[in-house]
């Protein structure tokens, strides 16, 4: 039996960057993010769930869907011929039936990508085409899931995020090996951060291939490809998926009270992840919320 | 324990199931009412009854279903109930105690119907079917690919929808491969109806707990099998325009396998080899296989519909 490596993060935290880099490393050539056979698996993929379970998830209640997701992962793992790499935006949580959503028995481990929640708020607000204040409320809601959208069928099942702080803590206390990687470190030292991920996953640390994979996942290249071919994961409302990709762009976009709210709501976890909660927006360049 | 009616008592509903007569204890609004002779015996019974929690000698045990040989399939779905399908003609349902399950009808007319067809050695595809230029075109693809919405757009351009969600294909004989008419009652989500300019007021919900509605786009289609002309697999294109590409060889075979309805139960019921053989039959009957790359949104589906209407035959 193979097993699953979870590539987990809160939304807009660098998950796609990591998957493009891994896809490029494993295939030995720059990955096309619209066609990454080795990295296309997403924990909420409706089609994969339906094929594994033998029912259409669209017919199920939300509770039935989430209770059956661990069974789908067990089947994915049992039928895989090699390790699976699976993107997950859900928190590490228990299903209503009382078992872990991500079953330990089929899990190799998880790479958890964390990003400063002040930057997440700005990026996620753009992604959802909503105000930053609305996104801040969303990130503070312990029961937050993706929009329920009862009037449409999405290609994805509904991920359960919870509050940003709970999302981070849930994965860092999961009962299997978890490698924490900071978005900011991937930005500052992509080669070093990616090499550590590759070593954690037990993949060969070939320096040249790692360099090529990091280059293939550079933000400029991702933006260029999105302009040329579009990105199938971009929400219809968002202008672009790969928007800015900066570490401290939030300091030009957040109001002081917004930054203070985020620091108050998530401060303990921010400090644990080495984010300076006292850092404030830049007054002169601050934009409107 | 509920008191279960026996025999034909209480089977007050009769439906047309792609040419078969289905008698049912349950209201199944996705299916057209039976319009054949009233005294015709039912080909399939769907009754309320006691259902065991496991089969006597299962030879395939999945998380929520088991099978025994080709003739027995048992679904155990917490929150809905237990459903036993036997020999392609007998469905027994024991709903879970408590409030009536909100999705029982959808489960019966979706995956359970598919199991029934697998047991009857026909080929159910997860697809909508539209008759274009007199020939049946199967629209298949994953959930949320836009199959039903595309069918609705084609119906608005005077094409005839003959099936939604399940398309039953008869490839058993050496003659033409046939698509059997099912239901022209499309099941559309609210956002699709809004984009199509259709008000949801007065439409019946297909699921109580989700905003999926029935939308009749042709009334009283005659029961007449159509020659199957093409299988069109819908896939997402990140940017316009819509593109229609011919599939051949392994790509065509994979397109067919990908659109088999309930493929895991089918394998468990021993249908893998017959489905493989069906592909050869479709290929030798000159059924065309296509991939339709559809940009996001209704504009993308309109482009896709236009492509289908001008596509070459076959």
Interface residues (C-beta under 8 A of the other chain):
Chain A: X34 X46 X47 X50 X51 X52 X53 X54 X55 X56 X57 X58 X59 X60 X61 X62 X63 X64 X67 X68 X71 X74 X75 X97 X150 X151 X152 X153 X154 X155 X229 X230 X231 X232 X234 X236
Chain B: X62 X63 X64 X65 X75 X77 X78 X79 X80 X102 X103 X106 X107 X110 X111 X142 X143 X144 X189 X190 X191 X192 X194 X207 X209 X210 X211 X212 X236 X237 X238 X239 X262 X263 X264 X265 X296 X297
